[in-house]
Amino acid sequence: TKSPAAKKNIQKRAMEVLKRKRMYETQRDQLAGQQFNIDQASFGIESAKATVSTISAMKAANTELKGVMKNDLKIDDVDELADDMAEMM
């Protein structure tokens, strides 16, 4: 019951709507990809920060351990304790 011109107009508008929909879907997919890349970069940065923190803690622990071994641990005391323990056996 509609005229051929009206049908063509409706078809033309429908095609435009579909094209716009495809364009928006493409933009959405691009943004999702960009968000993924940003998230990956953020994870990499956090991982690097955690690694730096871990290394720093390990260095501090190593320094402290060296100090304890050098200043507080006396080999003579260890030998004497080992001798005492051996005598008890």
Order of alpha helices (4+ residues) and beta strands (2+ residues): alpha-alpha
